[in-house]
Amino acid sequence: AAFLIGFIIFVSFGMIAVLTGVISEAMFEKNQVRADEARTEHEEMRKVLTMRCSELFSEIDQSSLNTLGEVPKTEFALLLPDIAELFEAYFVDFSQADMNRFIDVIDVKGTGFLNPDDFRSGIIALAEGIRPMTMVEINCEIHRNRLMVQRCETCMNEVKERVDSIQSKQGGIGEKLQDLHTAIEKLAQAQHDVHQQSEKAARESEVAAK
């Protein structure tokens, strides 16, 4: 009886382990299929958004293009209703405040003009929201800007050292010029004294001759 009870318990635990493995594998496969479907939907959304952005950009008055192929961002304000409709079609979570600030936010260069890449990148970024890749891109930009600031500081320090060196050299030249000026004055005074002594000696010679 004890052997039978032990055998039943052993078999029960074995069956539980098998069932747990089967259920876990089924859940893993289901999650993998769901992740693949989400990835496919995401790629499809990017393609459609990219194509639609090109269409919207082509609807803008091309006479407002500058020499770089950029359009004043005020022209994009007319497209905000179309952009909102596009987001609604793909269930993108956004607010009216986001749309009001959208044009200013995508003008990353602050020039008041936008090119097709700026417009497309802004639309896709707002549609995708915060992603791990977005955080990596932000971190990369922060490090790049930090390196640029450090390089600028290094250049500024080098310029400051050169300016200080030039000023120091100018100060030394000024001192030498002052010494030279003093020497010239002394030489002129010595010449004046010699001239006076010569005149005095000449007068004394004339007196002695008489």
Residue pairs with C-beta under 8 A, 6 or more apart in sequence:
42 128
45 90
45 127
46 124
46 128
48 90
49 86
49 90
49 120
49 123
49 124
49 127
50 120
50 124
52 86
53 116
53 119
53 120
53 123
53 124
54 116
54 120
56 79
56 82
56 83
56 119
57 71
57 116
57 119
57 120
59 79
60 71
60 75
60 76
60 78
60 79
61 75
64 71
64 72
64 75
65 71
66 113
68 113
68 115
69 115
69 116
70 111
70 113
70 114
70 115
71 113
71 114
71 115
72 112
72 113
72 114
73 103
73 104
73 107
73 112
73 113
73 114
76 103
76 114
76 119
77 103
80 99
80 102
80 103
83 99
83 102
83 123
84 94
84 99
86 123
87 94
87 126
87 127
90 127
92 126
92 127
93 129
94 126
98 126
102 122
102 126
103 114
105 122
106 114
106 118
106 119
106 121
106 122
107 113
107 114
107 118
108 118
109 118
125 134
128 134
